């Protein structure tokens, strides 16, 4: 996740408290629509968004 945080930004939808997420460089949100809207606003309408279900169980590898 550290490598992802260096190359991009992460928005998290989870029950974890906001402070914990922020310490992991994840922007906390309480629902998917809010997170998606914030990502599009920050990155523009042509941005690519990756949604990882059960992200705590998955770690994507960028190539």
C-alpha positions in Angstrom: 0.0 0.0 0.0 2.9 2.3 0.6 3.9 2.1 -3.1 0.3 2.9 -4.1 0.3 5.9 -1.8 3.5 7.2 -3.5 2.1 6.7 -7.0 -1.5 7.6 -6.5 -4.2 8.3 -4.0 -6.5 6.0 -2.1 -10.0 6.6 -0.9 -11.4 4.1 1.6 -15.0 3.1 2.4 -14.9 1.2 5.7 -16.0 1.1 9.2 -12.5 1.8 10.5 -12.1 5.2 12.2 -11.0 8.1 10.1 -7.8 8.6 12.1 -6.6 5.1 11.4 -7.2 5.5 7.7 -5.5 8.8 7.5 -2.4 7.4 9.2 -2.3 4.9 6.3 -2.6 7.7 3.7 -6.2 6.7 2.9 -8.9 9.3 2.5 -11.9 8.1 4.6 -15.4 7.9 3.4 -18.6 6.3 4.7 -20.2 5.3 1.4 -19.0 4.4 -2.1 -20.8 7.2 -3.8 -19.1 9.9 -1.7 -15.7 8.3 -2.3 -16.3 8.0 -6.1 -17.6 11.6 -6.4 -14.6 12.9 -4.5 -12.2 10.9 -6.7 -13.8 12.2 -9.9 -13.7 15.8 -8.6 -10.0 15.5 -7.7 -8.9 13.6 -10.8 -11.4 14.8 -13.4 -14.2 13.0 -15.3 -11.8 11.0 -17.5 -9.9 9.5 -14.5 -9.6 5.8 -14.1 -11.0 4.4 -10.8 -10.3 1.0 -9.4 -12.8 -0.4 -6.9 -11.4 -3.2 -4.8 -14.1 -5.1 -2.9 -12.9 -6.5 0.5 -9.7 -4.4 0.0 -8.4 -5.4 3.4 -8.1 -8.9 2.0 -6.5 -7.8 -1.3 -3.4 -5.9 -2.2 -3.2 -4.9 -5.9 0.2 -5.0 -7.7 0.9 -2.2 -10.1 2.9 -3.1 -13.2 
